Amino acid sequence: MKLLLDESVPKRLAASFPASFTLRTVQEMGWSGTGNGLLLSLAAREGFDAMITVDRGIEHQQNLEALPIPVVIMLAARNRLAELQPLVPAAVDLLSGDLRRRIYRVPG
């Protein structure tokens, strides 16, 4: 599975995912500063299966009926690595299932 880590997610979180997942950051892709709508379209075009974010506002900014790829929001109190790492197993379980193009929440 190919995942895109949003700018708001610490880059080092990628190391917490199993080796069977391919993770790239928005920065690695050269998409820093790109708005969420365009970002999701670019990710879909580049073959990403889903985007991981901590941006809770994304669901209010996007047309949820027209999402090009699934979005997983990790719901931690802060976007610090130590607070996000415990959410990775639940995110992996979610991502290993049958995903639709919608927003998913991984509670902390």
Backbone as a chain_set.jsonl record, in Angstrom:
{"seq": "MKLLLDESVPKRLAASFPASFTLRTVQEMGWSGTGNGLLLSLAAREGFDAMITVDRGIEHQQNLEALPIPVVIMLAARNRLAELQPLVPAAVDLLSGDLRRRIYRVPG", "coords": {"N": [[0.841, -1.176, 0.0], [0.539, 2.185, -0.841], [1.193, 5.149, 0.737], [0.53, 8.589, 1.48], [2.007, 10.97, 3.51], [0.742, 13.703, 5.082], [1.688, 17.207, 5.281], [1.399, 18.02, 7.914], [1.999, 15.879, 9.475], [4.52, 14.29, 11.366], [7.535, 13.476, 9.723], [9.07, 11.32, 10.546], [7.253, 9.456, 11.42], [6.728, 7.645, 9.459], [8.514, 5.517, 9.696], [7.325, 3.947, 11.583], [5.438, 2.367, 10.441], [4.621, -0.824, 8.954], [6.963, -2.655, 6.861], [5.697, -3.421, 4.565], [4.226, -1.32, 3.702], [4.456, 1.526, 1.661], [5.65, 4.646, 2.18], [5.455, 8.104, 1.547], [6.297, 11.517, 1.907], [4.576, 14.677, 1.781], [6.422, 16.689, 1.417], [8.62, 15.282, 0.293], [7.537, 14.661, -2.155], [7.496, 17.099, -3.345], [5.367, 18.789, -2.984], [4.828, 20.674, -1.044], [2.947, 23.125, 0.682], [0.763, 22.934, -0.965], [-2.706, 23.102, -1.507], [-5.338, 21.191, 0.101], [-7.321, 20.03, -1.643], [-6.155, 20.011, -4.26], [-3.872, 18.618, -3.558], [-4.854, 16.065, -2.846], [-5.828, 15.263, -5.341], [-3.438, 15.199, -6.847], [-2.115, 13.19, -5.436], [-3.746, 10.973, -5.967], [-3.377, 10.773, -8.729], [-0.699, 10.052, -8.774], [-0.776, 7.505, -7.865], [-1.169, 6.935, -5.145], [-2.621, 5.205, -2.419], [-3.934, 6.124, -0.173], [-4.186, 8.986, 2.057], [-2.525, 10.14, 4.935], [-3.241, 12.141, 7.687], [-3.28, 14.752, 10.212], [-4.937, 16.757, 10.223], [-7.807, 17.96, 11.212], [-9.67, 19.6, 10.094], [-9.96, 19.004, 7.438], [-12.142, 17.486, 6.608], [-14.169, 19.308, 6.553], [-13.458, 20.98, 4.593], [-13.399, 19.751, 2.171], [-15.146, 18.274, -0.621], [-16.863, 15.662, 0.264], [-18.082, 13.717, -1.203], [-16.637, 13.541, -3.472], [-14.022, 12.709, -3.069], [-10.805, 11.795, -4.172], [-9.122, 9.815, -3.184], [-8.942, 7.69, -0.226], [-8.886, 9.251, 3.02], [-7.136, 9.344, 6.007], [-7.52, 10.386, 9.206], [-5.546, 10.978, 11.897], [-6.242, 11.074, 15.196], [-4.861, 12.598, 17.513], [-3.873, 14.315, 20.522], [-1.901, 16.172, 20.008], [0.304, 16.803, 17.226], [2.638, 15.31, 17.622], [5.337, 13.009, 17.378], [5.552, 11.019, 19.41], [2.937, 10.912, 20.343], [1.496, 10.132, 18.141], [2.527, 7.67, 17.292], [1.407, 5.496, 18.903], [-1.04, 5.233, 17.631], [-0.632, 4.07, 15.216], [-0.847, 1.136, 14.895], [-3.694, 0.802, 14.861], [-4.296, 2.362, 12.646], [-2.98, 0.904, 10.654], [-4.456, -1.484, 10.732], [-6.935, -0.496, 9.864], [-6.224, 0.475, 7.292], [-5.561, -1.893, 6.089], [-7.882, -3.068, 5.488], [-10.927, -3.069, 3.515], [-11.016, -0.272, 1.796], [-12.833, 2.7, 1.121], [-13.395, 5.668, -0.853], [-13.354, 7.922, 1.27], [-13.471, 9.728, 4.418], [-11.662, 8.629, 7.178], [-11.329, 8.072, 10.679], [-8.864, 7.749, 13.144], [-8.948, 7.165, 16.346], [-7.367, 8.545, 19.294]], "CA": [[0.0, 0.0, 0.0], [1.302, 3.418, -0.98], [0.558, 6.188, 1.543], [1.088, 9.934, 1.501], [1.931, 11.643, 4.796], [0.478, 15.133, 4.939], [2.7, 18.085, 5.874], [1.172, 18.159, 9.349], [2.414, 14.632, 10.132], [5.986, 14.189, 11.434], [8.115, 12.578, 8.718], [9.602, 10.117, 11.197], [6.186, 8.494, 11.668], [6.789, 6.64, 8.39], [9.286, 4.365, 10.184], [6.472, 3.164, 12.485], [4.561, 1.519, 9.636], [5.294, -2.044, 8.483], [7.718, -2.546, 5.607], [4.809, -3.672, 3.424], [3.648, -0.031, 3.314], [5.366, 2.5, 1.083], [5.217, 5.972, 2.617], [6.139, 9.282, 1.041], [5.768, 12.735, 2.514], [4.236, 15.769, 0.866], [7.671, 17.385, 1.127], [9.398, 14.455, -0.637], [6.903, 14.722, -3.471], [7.606, 18.465, -3.86], [4.025, 19.367, -2.95], [4.667, 21.523, 0.134], [2.142, 24.317, 0.488], [-0.352, 22.664, -1.876], [-4.001, 22.967, -0.837], [-5.783, 19.806, 0.241], [-8.035, 19.538, -2.819], [-5.164, 19.707, -5.288], [-2.989, 17.606, -3.005], [-5.515, 14.765, -2.987], [-5.848, 14.937, -6.774], [-2.073, 14.819, -7.229], [-1.823, 11.896, -4.819], [-4.471, 9.954, -6.728], [-2.703, 10.649, -10.021], [0.594, 9.389, -8.57], [-0.994, 6.125, -7.439], [-1.272, 6.733, -3.702], [-3.846, 4.522, -2.018], [-4.585, 6.909, 0.875], [-3.383, 10.032, 2.679], [-2.568, 10.189, 6.395], [-3.152, 13.52, 8.146], [-3.804, 15.081, 11.536], [-5.754, 17.94, 9.941], [-9.218, 17.659, 11.463], [-10.505, 20.479, 9.284], [-10.032, 18.558, 6.049], [-13.479, 16.984, 6.288], [-15.056, 20.455, 6.357], [-12.924, 21.742, 3.471], [-13.459, 18.965, 0.943], [-16.392, 17.649, -1.031], [-16.665, 14.28, 0.683], [-18.614, 12.828, -2.246], [-15.728, 13.533, -4.623], [-12.636, 12.442, -2.681], [-10.153, 10.89, -5.127], [-8.52, 8.709, -2.424], [-9.308, 7.736, 1.186], [-8.107, 10.102, 3.919], [-7.144, 8.847, 7.377], [-7.166, 11.427, 10.171], [-5.08, 10.439, 13.173], [-6.777, 11.983, 16.202], [-4.036, 12.723, 18.714], [-3.983, 15.644, 21.124], [-0.948, 16.999, 19.26], [0.904, 16.043, 16.124], [3.984, 14.89, 17.995], [5.625, 11.617, 17.052], [5.245, 10.151, 20.551], [1.488, 10.8, 20.484], [0.95, 9.498, 16.945], [2.995, 6.289, 17.16], [0.463, 4.501, 19.42], [-2.199, 5.125, 16.743], [-0.236, 3.387, 13.979], [-1.464, -0.188, 14.719], [-5.099, 0.946, 14.463], [-4.289, 2.863, 11.271], [-2.597, -0.215, 9.793], [-5.633, -2.361, 10.651], [-7.906, 0.185, 9.01], [-5.712, 0.52, 5.925], [-5.469, -3.257, 5.572], [-9.233, -3.495, 5.13], [-11.504, -2.605, 2.251], [-11.195, 1.178, 1.906], [-13.565, 3.464, 0.113], [-12.942, 7.058, -0.916], [-14.032, 8.688, 2.316], [-12.596, 10.1, 5.522], [-11.641, 7.711, 8.301], [-10.704, 8.646, 11.87], [-8.203, 6.808, 14.051], [-8.952, 7.888, 17.637], [-6.225, 8.379, 20.198]], "C": [[0.885, 1.238, 0.0], [0.546, 4.554, -0.282], [1.295, 7.51, 1.442], [0.904, 10.504, 2.896], [1.79, 13.135, 4.553], [1.584, 15.936, 5.638], [2.597, 18.174, 7.385], [1.625, 16.941, 10.153], [3.944, 14.593, 10.186], [6.514, 13.129, 10.463], [8.564, 11.256, 9.326], [8.525, 9.087, 11.511], [6.21, 7.375, 10.627], [7.511, 5.375, 8.854], [8.464, 3.47, 11.106], [5.54, 2.211, 11.742], [5.321, 0.282, 9.186], [5.971, -1.826, 7.13], [6.845, -2.781, 4.38], [4.105, -2.399, 2.941], [4.757, 0.847, 2.75], [4.843, 3.874, 1.459], [6.098, 7.048, 2.009], [5.512, 10.489, 1.727], [5.422, 13.75, 1.42], [5.512, 16.5, 0.459], [8.517, 16.606, 0.124], [8.848, 14.538, -2.058], [7.007, 16.112, -4.106], [6.281, 19.204, -3.848], [3.78, 20.253, -1.731], [3.855, 22.764, -0.212], [0.952, 24.136, -0.434], [-1.638, 22.493, -1.069], [-4.495, 21.542, -0.872], [-6.485, 19.247, -0.995], [-7.083, 19.124, -3.927], [-4.232, 18.599, -4.822], [-3.589, 16.207, -3.165], [-5.583, 14.323, -4.447], [-4.474, 14.488, -7.257], [-1.723, 13.437, -6.684], [-2.506, 10.762, -5.586], [-3.785, 9.706, -8.068], [-1.378, 9.895, -9.918], [0.454, 7.981, -7.997], [-1.011, 5.881, -5.943], [-2.624, 6.11, -3.389], [-4.626, 5.296, -0.961], [-3.629, 7.995, 1.357], [-3.613, 9.982, 4.183], [-2.375, 11.649, 6.805], [-3.547, 13.617, 9.609], [-4.719, 16.302, 11.432], [-7.234, 17.607, 10.076], [-10.155, 18.507, 10.616], [-10.713, 19.998, 7.865], [-11.438, 18.091, 5.671], [-14.483, 18.107, 6.073], [-14.636, 21.282, 5.147], [-13.1, 21.036, 2.132], [-14.874, 18.48, 0.656], [-16.232, 16.153, -0.778], [-17.187, 13.276, -0.334], [-17.629, 12.664, -3.402], [-14.262, 13.303, -4.238], [-11.995, 11.466, -3.666], [-9.474, 9.694, -4.466], [-9.025, 8.792, -0.983], [-8.359, 8.642, 1.976], [-8.259, 9.543, 5.327], [-6.656, 9.967, 8.287], [-6.765, 10.748, 11.47], [-5.41, 11.466, 14.256], [-5.973, 11.931, 17.498], [-4.209, 14.142, 19.253], [-3.07, 16.646, 20.418], [-0.329, 16.153, 18.162], [2.366, 15.695, 16.403], [4.134, 13.392, 17.752], [5.202, 10.673, 18.18], [3.743, 9.954, 20.745], [0.843, 10.106, 19.29], [1.35, 8.028, 16.816], [2.021, 5.258, 17.74], [-0.773, 4.3, 18.54], [-1.897, 4.316, 15.479], [-0.856, 1.988, 13.858], [-2.933, -0.119, 14.289], [-5.196, 1.459, 13.028], [-3.946, 1.745, 10.295], [-3.766, -1.185, 9.634], [-6.672, -1.779, 9.704], [-7.476, 0.133, 7.546], [-5.615, -0.86, 5.282], [-6.83, -3.803, 5.155], [-9.655, -2.962, 3.773], [-11.839, -1.119, 2.379], [-12.026, 1.733, 0.765], [-13.039, 4.89, 0.137], [-13.801, 7.895, 0.032], [-13.022, 9.054, 3.374], [-12.786, 9.101, 6.653], [-10.933, 8.406, 9.459], [-10.097, 7.521, 12.697], [-8.096, 7.536, 15.392], [-7.725, 7.564, 18.483], [-6.66, 8.169, 21.621]], "O": [[1.858, 1.322, 0.75], [-0.582, 4.883, -0.65], [2.521, 7.549, 1.334], [-0.211, 10.529, 3.418], [2.628, 13.749, 3.892], [2.316, 15.408, 6.475], [3.603, 18.382, 8.064], [1.631, 16.978, 11.383], [4.602, 14.834, 9.174], [5.989, 12.018, 10.4], [8.453, 10.202, 8.699], [8.851, 7.947, 11.839], [5.752, 6.267, 10.905], [7.148, 4.273, 8.442], [8.869, 2.341, 11.382], [4.923, 1.341, 12.357], [6.543, 0.328, 9.048], [5.601, -0.936, 6.365], [7.211, -2.382, 3.274], [3.461, -2.404, 1.892], [5.859, 0.903, 3.296], [3.721, 4.234, 1.102], [7.322, 6.922, 1.962], [4.333, 10.472, 2.082], [5.916, 13.676, 0.295], [5.671, 16.884, -0.7], [9.074, 17.198, -0.8], [9.597, 14.491, -3.033], [6.649, 16.288, -5.271], [6.088, 20.145, -4.618], [2.628, 20.553, -1.416], [4.048, 23.375, -1.263], [0.203, 25.085, -0.665], [-1.641, 21.804, -0.049], [-4.127, 20.768, -1.756], [-6.259, 18.092, -1.355], [-7.188, 18.024, -4.47], [-3.846, 17.736, -5.611], [-2.896, 15.276, -3.575], [-5.413, 13.142, -4.75], [-4.361, 13.508, -7.993], [-1.115, 12.619, -7.374], [-1.904, 9.714, -5.822], [-3.63, 8.559, -8.489], [-0.98, 9.192, -10.846], [1.454, 7.337, -7.68], [-0.882, 4.738, -5.506], [-3.637, 6.439, -4.007], [-5.843, 5.146, -0.857], [-2.426, 7.939, 1.104], [-4.738, 9.806, 4.649], [-1.455, 12.315, 6.33], [-4.088, 12.668, 10.177], [-5.21, 16.809, 12.44], [-7.838, 17.04, 9.165], [-11.322, 18.155, 10.447], [-11.564, 20.533, 7.153], [-11.872, 18.284, 4.535], [-15.537, 17.888, 5.476], [-15.364, 22.179, 4.721], [-12.965, 21.657, 1.078], [-15.687, 18.302, 1.563], [-15.54, 15.463, -1.527], [-16.781, 12.114, -0.328], [-17.772, 11.753, -4.218], [-13.36, 13.66, -4.997], [-12.575, 10.422, -3.966], [-9.269, 8.667, -5.114], [-9.489, 9.85, -0.556], [-7.184, 8.777, 1.637], [-9.373, 9.296, 5.788], [-5.526, 10.439, 8.159], [-7.56, 10.026, 12.071], [-4.913, 12.592, 14.227], [-6.38, 11.283, 18.463], [-4.635, 15.047, 18.535], [-3.42, 17.815, 20.253], [-0.433, 14.926, 18.177], [3.216, 15.781, 15.518], [3.186, 12.62, 17.901], [4.568, 9.648, 17.93], [3.324, 8.92, 21.264], [-0.246, 9.548, 19.417], [0.584, 7.227, 16.282], [1.821, 4.217, 17.115], [-1.479, 3.303, 18.688], [-2.814, 3.924, 14.757], [-1.364, 1.668, 12.783], [-3.365, -0.901, 13.443], [-6.077, 1.04, 12.277], [-4.551, 1.646, 9.228], [-4.038, -1.655, 8.529], [-7.218, -2.48, 8.852], [-8.27, -0.21, 6.67], [-5.59, -0.973, 4.057], [-6.921, -4.869, 4.545], [-8.839, -2.471, 2.994], [-12.836, -0.756, 3.002], [-11.933, 1.296, -0.382], [-12.313, 5.271, 1.055], [-14.813, 8.481, -0.351], [-11.842, 8.729, 3.249], [-13.908, 8.771, 7.034], [-10.043, 9.229, 9.247], [-10.723, 6.485, 12.923], [-7.254, 8.418, 15.557], [-7.14, 6.484, 18.4], [-5.821, 8.012, 22.507]]}, "num_chains": 1, "name": "protein.A"}
